[in-house]
């Protein structure tokens, strides 16, 4: 026979032996023993701190001995994996804070839960992590000796279940809300899948409980459940009943005990301990009656029962609730019975040997769970988020917000999801092209968020006043517009502030994703989105980094081939660029939803760093825009951004009683009859000022205006002039009228505003240009 290869001792074995031997509570240590897997075992004896009354006997009432034997298994990957601790096999396993007793580990011994966290992290977090682990073990044994393992301040230790065969998914807080002072029960319907593992003779069960309504059992319902069963290989899908039972308020289960239920007889005994025996009998009687009416005899079918135990204090991690819910699957063997305990007029019973399986709990996906996992306000109830645009950027923002539990959502987009959209969209291409709103809606609904789909052009929607009331309700939290469409933006801006509820939040990407912009309107939609974007173009004039990116980026918007004879006018950029911006945009949107918007408008400019891995955001706060109304052939609106207004005011106050002025730079929106002033150029050096007149000079004026026009990418230009009347009215003087006529001839049909500043108000002379 060939010789077995020699097993080498683990390189850490000698040092581990020394560390254990040096511990003050250790009284004897055996030499390390290697195993075939490459790990090693060290056995040692440990002195436990017993109460003085128990030291002479050498054992406490909980069965803990003065000297306990410990087996430490150190895996091959030690010291990067923590050791496994085993106590003797006959150690009291009814104590709390003991790891579930898996069949393999039972042969090794009882494994205590000594640390509220990851032992691997504890081992490596400290310089001498192994000593820390032995310290925790010593403390655990000391508490076990006096039955003090449950720390009331920390909470009640949930019941230990040595073999958990699956999960029931339900809303825990909703289930607890059913519990009242008097005992009772509720019945629900659930959908279940059960998978068999033949080699291990095990099963895994997963079920989702429908908590939307409680049931009253009937023969019709029982027969319906019987039919609703499918099998697919080793998986079985079926509907069944879920019974939730709770005890009287005066019954408190204050003795810790692990779950050892294997059959229905043991289950009934545990139900009695929790005070649920009466409600169990009542619930089972209702089941028997329905089955009897349905003609069921000698059948095997599963039901699920959740027992509620009132604990003396709140559960660990139980959100201050003392109600522990303990779920089981019962494979009922339904038999005919003559026993009086079956209830009056009932002839059925459940065989006492019917198999019972322990099941765990998982939270139902809902807003509260999503907000909890995101670390956000659990009690927030916000109005709808209106998403205008469900493309690449909009879909990613929407999904971030949905995963944060920020619904409900109204989705507006008329587009169809085409194959090329998959390159940057939050979702993947379906087998059959469908509307973007429908695809995004299904994904958000899977997170149990309320969604309304509006597969229409938003401009058409906004043309109808009734649509605005319906799709932009009064409690709207935020309107997020990501279409990239100037027409959509202009339509939104044109609406009367009183007609559109909710702050407008504009998000867009520029220059192949090198620049991202968030524009958030101020209170009462002042400043509006156009004001904020004009501030962006104005920043491009002054900010060298911004100007450089806008000017030097070569990969701009272009028409891309998406099929024979088809093209898509879009910006070429990777999905990663969209994603890195969408995360920041969604976080800002969530902050507004949770904490409320600013009084002022906000402009956030994000610049992608050189590594393409991060974004540096810069914030500008815009105070209210000064809005002037004037009427010529048409009604016009003159909007003076807060910074431009401050420039005018400071210049006028600087010259006091002397008339002064300057040149207005901004943008003209002919379709809305609006001129927006972004900044003011100081009067040229050849301008003339006096107490009764101001004559604007021309030196370097054309050069300065042209430079602004070019640096702003052609978005900002000359839109008029202003001058002050410090001692007069806002009405134009004869000199003003002559200057107006002179300048009017130079505009070549383009509108322009001529503003007269007084200490209290503006006067306006408007040249409508071609519209006159």
Secondary structure as GFF3:
##gff-version 3
##sequence-region A 1 772
A	DSSP	alpha_helix	13	21	.	.	.	ID=ss1
A	DSSP	beta_strand	26	29	.	.	.	ID=ss2
A	DSSP	beta_strand	33	34	.	.	.	ID=ss3
A	DSSP	beta_strand	40	47	.	.	.	ID=ss4
A	DSSP	alpha_helix	52	55	.	.	.	ID=ss5
A	DSSP	beta_strand	67	74	.	.	.	ID=ss6
A	DSSP	beta_strand	84	87	.	.	.	ID=ss7
A	DSSP	alpha_helix	103	106	.	.	.	ID=ss8
A	DSSP	alpha_helix	119	125	.	.	.	ID=ss9
A	DSSP	alpha_helix	129	145	.	.	.	ID=ss10
A	DSSP	beta_strand	166	170	.	.	.	ID=ss11
A	DSSP	alpha_helix	172	177	.	.	.	ID=ss12
A	DSSP	beta_strand	184	197	.	.	.	ID=ss13
A	DSSP	beta_strand	202	210	.	.	.	ID=ss14
A	DSSP	alpha_helix	219	227	.	.	.	ID=ss15
A	DSSP	beta_strand	229	232	.	.	.	ID=ss16
A	DSSP	beta_strand	235	246	.	.	.	ID=ss17
A	DSSP	alpha_helix	264	273	.	.	.	ID=ss18
A	DSSP	alpha_helix	277	294	.	.	.	ID=ss19
A	DSSP	beta_strand	299	310	.	.	.	ID=ss20
A	DSSP	beta_strand	323	336	.	.	.	ID=ss21
A	DSSP	three_ten_helix	340	342	.	.	.	ID=ss22
A	DSSP	beta_strand	348	350	.	.	.	ID=ss23
A	DSSP	beta_strand	356	363	.	.	.	ID=ss24
A	DSSP	alpha_helix	367	374	.	.	.	ID=ss25
A	DSSP	beta_strand	385	388	.	.	.	ID=ss26
A	DSSP	alpha_helix	392	403	.	.	.	ID=ss27
A	DSSP	beta_strand	409	412	.	.	.	ID=ss28
A	DSSP	three_ten_helix	419	423	.	.	.	ID=ss29
A	DSSP	alpha_helix	436	445	.	.	.	ID=ss30
A	DSSP	beta_strand	451	454	.	.	.	ID=ss31
A	DSSP	alpha_helix	458	462	.	.	.	ID=ss32
A	DSSP	alpha_helix	465	471	.	.	.	ID=ss33
A	DSSP	beta_strand	478	481	.	.	.	ID=ss34
A	DSSP	alpha_helix	486	494	.	.	.	ID=ss35
A	DSSP	beta_strand	503	510	.	.	.	ID=ss36
A	DSSP	three_ten_helix	511	513	.	.	.	ID=ss37
A	DSSP	beta_strand	515	520	.	.	.	ID=ss38
A	DSSP	three_ten_helix	523	525	.	.	.	ID=ss39
A	DSSP	alpha_helix	529	542	.	.	.	ID=ss40
A	DSSP	alpha_helix	544	552	.	.	.	ID=ss41
A	DSSP	beta_strand	558	563	.	.	.	ID=ss42
A	DSSP	beta_strand	566	570	.	.	.	ID=ss43
A	DSSP	alpha_helix	575	595	.	.	.	ID=ss44
A	DSSP	beta_strand	601	608	.	.	.	ID=ss45
A	DSSP	beta_strand	615	622	.	.	.	ID=ss46
A	DSSP	beta_strand	626	631	.	.	.	ID=ss47
A	DSSP	beta_strand	635	640	.	.	.	ID=ss48
A	DSSP	alpha_helix	642	655	.	.	.	ID=ss49
A	DSSP	beta_strand	661	669	.	.	.	ID=ss50
A	DSSP	three_ten_helix	670	672	.	.	.	ID=ss51
A	DSSP	beta_strand	674	682	.	.	.	ID=ss52
A	DSSP	beta_strand	688	689	.	.	.	ID=ss53
A	DSSP	beta_strand	694	695	.	.	.	ID=ss54
A	DSSP	alpha_helix	701	711	.	.	.	ID=ss55
A	DSSP	beta_strand	717	724	.	.	.	ID=ss56
A	DSSP	alpha_helix	734	746	.	.	.	ID=ss57
A	DSSP	beta_strand	752	757	.	.	.	ID=ss58
A	DSSP	beta_strand	762	767	.	.	.	ID=ss59
A	DSSP	three_ten_helix	769	771	.	.	.	ID=ss60
###
